[in-house]
Every structure is written in structure tokens, then in C-alpha cells.
Amino acid sequence: MSVICRRCLLEDMQGDELYRSVQERISLLDESVRTDKRTYAERLEKCRSCDELTNGMCALCGCFAELRAAKKDMHCPGKQKLW
């Protein structure tokens, strides 16, 4: 049985292979398209407070929150645009 983790990022799910895969993909992003560490952390904190975050994924767009937050040109897909 799979546990649903509301308001959890992939990094919050210990031992998750998917987290490692997403982090590897983020590390491969060119610096010109990657957000700085501070902005990335701020974005993820806002995602954690969102009711649409489940198991590290945004229910509005279907993306992994960590990957979306890592890209400069991306934004929150919600109506209120948390970031």
C-alpha cells in the first residue's frame, strides 16, 4: 500500500529513488536556466504550504515541484502564483 504524503516534497520522502533522479536532473541544468539556491529554497517553502502538493508533485500541472522550482523561467501554476 502506498502512503500519500500531502505537502511533502520528494526530499521529505526518505530513501526515495525518484528524489535522487530529480536531483540529478536539476544538477544537469545549465546555470543560465537554474534558479539560485536562495530562490529555490524560497519557492519550495511556498510549495510546502500549498494544498496542491502531494507526493512531491503539483496536482495543478503534474510536475515535480523541485524540478519546476529549479528553473528560472518557471512559475507556480496556481491562480494565486505563490512564486
N, CA, C and O of each residue as an XYZ file, in Angstrom:
332
protein
N       0.839     -1.179      0.000
C       0.000      0.000      0.000
C       0.885      1.244      0.000
O       1.841      1.334      0.770
N       0.567      2.178     -0.848
C       1.321      3.411     -0.991
C       0.774      4.479     -0.037
O      -0.439      4.639      0.098
N       1.659      5.188      0.605
C       1.266      6.248      1.526
C       1.243      7.570      0.772
O       2.195      7.913      0.071
N       0.157      8.305      0.921
C       0.062      9.620      0.295
C       0.604     10.652      1.271
O       0.192     10.707      2.430
N       1.502     11.441      0.803
C       2.124     12.455      1.653
C       1.711     13.837      1.156
O       2.306     14.362      0.215
N       0.701     14.424      1.780
C       0.255     15.764      1.433
C       1.303     16.764      1.888
O       1.863     16.649      2.978
N       1.555     17.727      1.052
C       2.502     18.797      1.330
C       3.928     18.299      1.553
O       4.698     18.926      2.281
N       4.277     17.196      0.941
C       5.644     16.674      1.017
C       6.337     16.881     -0.323
O       5.750     16.695     -1.388
N       7.587     17.267     -0.236
C       8.449     17.296     -1.410
C       9.121     15.936     -1.516
O       9.079     15.144     -0.575
N       9.732     15.667     -2.640
C      10.445     14.399     -2.785
C      11.547     14.266     -1.738
O      11.804     13.169     -1.243
N      12.201     15.382     -1.399
C      13.289     15.329     -0.417
C      12.797     14.904      0.962
O      13.594     14.451      1.784
N      11.501     15.040      1.230
C      10.934     14.658      2.514
C      10.659     13.160      2.612
O      10.430     12.641      3.705
N      10.681     12.479      1.499
C      10.402     11.050      1.467
C      11.722     10.288      1.465
O      12.373     10.157      0.429
N      12.098      9.801      2.605
C      13.412      9.191      2.790
C      13.609      7.964      1.905
O      12.716      7.135      1.730
N      14.813      7.890      1.359
C      15.199      6.741      0.556
C      14.505      6.665     -0.793
O      14.431      5.593     -1.394
N      14.013      7.757     -1.259
C      13.260      7.750     -2.499
C      14.182      7.864     -3.709
O      14.907      8.849     -3.851
N      14.154      6.870     -4.565
C      14.984      6.854     -5.773
C      14.579      7.972     -6.731
O      15.418      8.537     -7.432
N      13.306      8.277     -6.751
C      12.807      9.348     -7.604
C      13.438     10.686     -7.216
O      13.766     11.494     -8.085
N      13.607     10.921     -5.917
C      14.255     12.152     -5.441
C      15.664     12.251     -6.011
O      16.065     13.299     -6.517
N      16.400     11.176     -5.927
C      17.774     11.186     -6.444
C      17.791     11.453     -7.943
O      18.656     12.175     -8.438
N      16.854     10.884     -8.652
C      16.770     11.091    -10.092
C      16.450     12.550    -10.430
O      17.057     13.121    -11.337
N      15.510     13.151     -9.713
C      15.160     14.560     -9.944
C      16.333     15.462     -9.587
O      16.618     16.419    -10.307
N      17.012     15.171     -8.490
C      18.160     15.983     -8.098
C      19.285     15.889     -9.128
O      19.970     16.875     -9.398
N      19.468     14.725     -9.689
C      20.483     14.565    -10.743
C      20.106     15.411    -11.959
O      20.959     16.066    -12.557
N      18.843     15.389    -12.313
C      18.379     16.186    -13.461
C      18.573     17.680    -13.204
O      18.972     18.420    -14.102
N      18.289     18.121    -11.976
C      18.490     19.527    -11.614
C      19.969     19.893    -11.736
O      20.311     20.963    -12.241
N      20.836     19.002    -11.272
C      22.271     19.286    -11.323
C      22.786     19.409    -12.760
O      23.819     20.035    -12.998
N      22.077     18.822    -13.705
C      22.479     18.888    -15.108
C      21.974     20.140    -15.820
O      22.372     20.418    -16.952
N      21.095     20.899    -15.155
C      20.608     22.140    -15.755
C      21.746     23.141    -15.883
O      22.563     23.288    -14.974
N      21.792     23.811    -16.991
C      22.794     24.856    -17.174
C      22.524     25.974    -16.161
O      21.369     26.277    -15.860
N      23.570     26.571    -15.650
C      23.421     27.630    -14.649
C      22.608     28.812    -15.159
O      22.012     29.541    -14.366
N      22.576     29.008    -16.460
C      21.830     30.127    -17.016
C      20.319     29.939    -16.888
O      19.571     30.913    -16.969
N      19.866     28.719    -16.693
C      18.433     28.459    -16.550
C      18.030     28.027    -15.139
O      16.843     27.911    -14.833
N      19.019     27.794    -14.291
C      18.751     27.305    -12.933
C      18.617     28.464    -11.949
O      19.377     29.432    -12.003
N      17.641     28.352    -11.050
C      17.488     29.382    -10.014
C      18.642     29.302     -9.024
O      19.274     28.257     -8.873
N      18.905     30.406     -8.358
C      19.935     30.387     -7.314
C      19.380     29.634     -6.097
O      18.171     29.435     -5.981
N      20.265     29.223     -5.205
C      19.885     28.387     -4.058
C      18.843     29.050     -3.161
O      17.925     28.388     -2.676
N      18.982     30.333     -2.945
C      18.049     31.049     -2.069
C      16.639     31.071     -2.667
O      15.661     30.782     -1.977
N      16.544     31.411     -3.930
C      15.250     31.445     -4.611
C      14.630     30.057     -4.650
O      13.427     29.902     -4.442
N      15.446     29.059     -4.915
C      14.977     27.674     -4.953
C      14.366     27.280     -3.605
O      13.271     26.720     -3.554
N      15.072     27.572     -2.532
C      14.574     27.244     -1.189
C      13.286     27.999     -0.871
O      12.363     27.432     -0.286
N      13.220     29.264     -1.251
C      12.007     30.061     -1.012
C      10.817     29.485     -1.779
O       9.709     29.405     -1.249
N      11.048     29.096     -2.996
C       9.979     28.519     -3.806
C       9.466     27.221     -3.179
O       8.257     27.005     -3.086
N      10.381     26.371     -2.755
C       9.974     25.095     -2.174
C       9.211     25.275     -0.878
O       8.287     24.512     -0.600
N       9.572     26.259     -0.085
C       8.817     26.527      1.145
C       7.385     26.926      0.815
O       6.454     26.531      1.516
N       7.205     27.692     -0.228
C       5.855     28.077     -0.645
C       5.093     26.858     -1.167
O       3.893     26.726     -0.924
N       5.776     25.980     -1.875
C       5.133     24.743     -2.336
C       4.668     23.893     -1.154
O       3.580     23.319     -1.183
N       5.492     23.819     -0.126
C       5.132     23.027      1.057
C       3.845     23.519      1.719
O       3.148     22.739      2.369
N       3.530     24.783      1.561
C       2.320     25.331      2.187
C       1.092     25.187      1.282
O      -0.012     25.566      1.671
N       1.278     24.649      0.100
C       0.202     24.564     -0.892
C      -0.566     23.246     -0.775
O       0.026     22.173     -0.657
N      -1.884     23.351     -0.809
C      -2.743     22.165     -0.748
C      -2.639     21.293     -1.989
O      -3.074     20.142     -1.965
N      -2.080     21.808     -3.059
C      -1.971     21.060     -4.316
C      -0.736     20.169     -4.382
O      -0.565     19.432     -5.352
N       0.128     20.223     -3.369
C       1.341     19.404     -3.356
C       1.042     18.044     -2.730
O       0.604     17.965     -1.582
N       1.282     16.982     -3.487
C       1.076     15.621     -2.999
C       2.190     14.735     -3.541
O       2.428     14.669     -4.747
N       2.859     14.059     -2.624
C       3.944     13.142     -3.007
C       4.978     13.807     -3.915
O       5.487     13.184     -4.847
N       5.279     15.061     -3.640
C       6.303     15.775     -4.395
C       5.842     16.330     -5.720
O       6.623     16.953     -6.439
N       4.582     16.113     -6.055
C       4.060     16.567     -7.342
C       3.002     17.649     -7.162
O       2.237     17.649     -6.197
N       2.983     18.553     -8.104
C       1.966     19.592     -8.140
C       0.734     19.014     -8.843
O       0.814     18.578     -9.991
N      -0.394     19.016     -8.149
C      -1.623     18.472     -8.729
C      -2.173     19.355     -9.850
O      -2.984     18.899    -10.655
N      -1.741     20.605     -9.907
C      -2.240     21.509    -10.942
C      -1.593     21.268    -12.298
O      -2.256     21.366    -13.331
N      -0.312     20.957    -12.300
C       0.380     20.803    -13.583
C       1.013     19.421    -13.776
O       1.413     19.073    -14.887
N       1.104     18.638    -12.703
C       1.650     17.295    -12.812
C       3.164     17.202    -12.770
O       3.732     16.133    -12.991
N       3.819     18.317    -12.487
C       5.286     18.297    -12.461
C       5.797     18.000    -11.049
O       5.052     18.078    -10.072
N       7.070     17.663    -10.969
C       7.715     17.542     -9.668
C       8.067     18.950     -9.220
O       8.744     19.684     -9.941
N       7.614     19.327     -8.043
C       7.796     20.694     -7.544
C       9.267     21.090     -7.521
O       9.609     22.219     -7.872
N      10.135     20.176     -7.113
C      11.554     20.506     -7.032
C      12.159     20.843     -8.391
O      12.996     21.739     -8.502
N      11.735     20.129     -9.411
C      12.259     20.395    -10.749
C      11.717     21.718    -11.297
O      12.466     22.497    -11.887
N      10.449     21.967    -11.109
C       9.852     23.219    -11.583
C      10.483     24.414    -10.867
O      10.783     25.426    -11.500
N      10.686     24.304     -9.556
C      11.256     25.402     -8.768
C      12.707     25.681     -9.144
O      13.208     26.781     -8.912
N      13.380     24.696     -9.719
C      14.795     24.844    -10.067
C      15.026     25.653    -11.335
O      16.151     26.066    -11.615
N      13.961     25.879    -12.104
C      14.111     26.581    -13.386
C      13.666     28.037    -13.253
O      12.546     28.319    -12.827
N      14.553     28.948    -13.622
C      14.287     30.391    -13.514
C      13.002     30.825    -14.189
O      12.240     31.613    -13.629
N      12.756     30.320    -15.381
C      11.627     30.814    -16.170
C      10.285     30.184    -15.805
O       9.267     30.506    -16.418
N      10.270     29.300    -14.827
C       9.027     28.666    -14.401
C       8.372     29.484    -13.290
O       9.011     30.323    -12.656
N       7.103     29.225    -13.074
C       6.365     29.888    -12.005
C       5.347     28.909    -11.440
O       5.109     27.847    -12.016
N       4.758     29.264    -10.331
C       3.705     28.465     -9.730
C       2.512     28.451    -10.688
O       2.113     29.508    -11.176
N       1.932     27.278    -10.968
C       0.813     27.212    -11.901
C      -0.542     27.582    -11.284
O      -1.550     27.642    -11.987
N      -0.561     27.825     -9.979
C      -1.815     28.155     -9.322
C      -2.332     29.540     -9.671
O      -1.588     30.398    -10.145
N      -3.612     29.739     -9.429
C      -4.234     31.038     -9.709
C      -3.555     32.163     -8.937
O      -3.431     33.278     -9.445
N      -3.115     31.877     -7.716
C      -2.503     32.917     -6.883
C      -1.003     33.064     -7.105
O      -0.367     33.934     -6.510
N      -0.439     32.220     -7.957
C       1.003     32.301     -8.277
C       1.841     32.498     -7.022
O       2.355     33.591     -6.785
N       1.983     31.458     -6.221
C       2.743     31.551     -4.979
C       4.177     32.035     -5.205
O       4.772     32.658     -4.326
N       4.722     31.749     -6.374
C       6.065     32.246     -6.742
C       6.164     32.391     -8.231
O       7.208     32.794     -8.744
